[in-house]
């Protein structure tokens, strides 16, 4: 028998998320060494030395189950942001937050709204519970909040996903735009504000979304330690929400969904503000380096507020998908991993993460070589 037939139709219809391949696997496949990975928006500085020391200490008690309530991490978040424990949800990365919101509040027949070109987990989390996703056309690869508002009301949606900055486009929504949207939205529609790249915003763009929770009980603010804090391999994220909303999310959360090493590292990482500043400074310089390099090569790109940038591959002799994928494969052969984003309805774009100065230089060098070969 076909055992996939035992699964509900909406599960069978899911196209699984495709993560990037690890360096070791690609080096075996291609028979080369020294590959530079700029595909997954990871922190090129690694993680905070304080977090590393905390992990080593946590290993001493690895035989014990972690604190299922995450008291120390919640306390650290309370001291930083002033959000009470009962309004905090901890997760196995911020992906977990997105899925917990969907599992807690969506069911078969419900609708969730998100933007075209937005993070792939929004439709996946929606479809996994049998709900219907409503993708709203973007404006210049960014969220069209007015159209999303209209869609949410017209479709009687229960949930709206907003990424700020957005992945993979790097586009940014101002505080004024977000506040206008939240104030116009009916309070019975929940909003997940996904701020995975919040720490990369320049000072002039920053806003206090945590303070908005007092005005908007339908707001869920989701963040992660995977990006600026450099803890992607540990998978630890968190969300702030109304007490009742957090309670529902915690009811569907796995009891030990954040391991003890991850909790210890996250607590320490929050204390190392200097590491986050160095991360920002490196990212700012690297972003400028790559934007200048792409400009010299005559390539279009989407201005980004994250730690990555999407650039366009124009290949008149090939289809959009063929052109971008051919460039992706050639860059692999030359020792640089970037990310194809055809699955985001951006078939002629590739996304590159910001690395160290040397990694960025290697990317630009091999990109120039590959473009020269295809000219």
QUIMO-V119758 format. One line per field, one symbol per residue. ss: DSSP state (H for helix, E for strand, C for the rest). phi: phi as a letter, one per 20 degrees, with the letter a starting at -180 (. if undefined). burial: b if it has 9 or more other C-alpha atoms within 8 Angstrom, else e. A space follows every 50 residues. Layout:
ss = ???
phi = ???
burial = ???
This chain:
ss = CCHHHHCCHHHHCCCCCCCCCCHHHHHHHHCCCCCEECCCCCCCCCCCHH HHHHHHHHHHHCCCCCCCCCHHHHHHHHHHHCCCHHHEEEECCHHHHHHH HHHHHCCCCCEEEEECCCCCHHHHHHHHCCCEEEEECCECCECCHHHHHH HHHHCCCCEEEEECCCCCCCCCCCHHHHHHHHHHCCCCCEEEEECCCHHH CCHHHCCCCCHHHHCCCCEEEEEECCCCCCCCCCCCEEEECCHHHHHHHH HCCCCCCCCHHHHHHHHHHHHCHHHHHHHHHHHHHHHHHHHHHHHHCCCC ECCCCCCEEEEECCCCCCCHHHHHHHHHHHHHHCCEECEECHHHCCCCEE EEECCCHHHHHHHHHHHHHHHHHHC
phi = .effffefgfffefegfdffffggfffffemccmfdecdcleefencfgf ffffffffffdffeffffemgfffffffffdmefgfddcdbenfgfffff ffffcdbgnfccdbefmegffgffffffdnededeegedlmdfeffffff ffffelfebcdcdbfeddemfcdfgffffffffefgfedfceeedgdgfe ffgfdfbdffffgfecfeedddcbefefemdgfembcbcdbggfffffff fdffgcfcffffffffgfffeeffffffffffffffffgfffffffemdf begcdddabecedecgecfgfffffffgfffgfencedcfcffemcfddc dceedfgfffffgffffffffffef
burial = eeeeeeeeebbbebeeeeeeeebeebbeeeeeeebbbbbbbbbeeebbeb bbebbeebeeebeebbebebeebbbbbbeeeebebebbbbbbbbbbbbbb bbbbbbbeebbbbbbbbbbebbbbbbbbbbbbbbebbbeebbbbbebbbe bbbeeebbbbbbbbbbbbbbbbbeeebbeebeeebeeebbbbbbbbbbeb beeeeeeeeeebbeebbbbbbbbbbbbbbbbbebbbbbbbbbeebbbbbb ebbeebbbbbbbbbbbbbbeebeebbeebbebbeebbebbbebbbeeebb bbebbbbbbbbbbeeeeeebbebbbebbebbbeebbbbbbbbebebbbbb bbbbbbeebbebbbebbbebeeeee
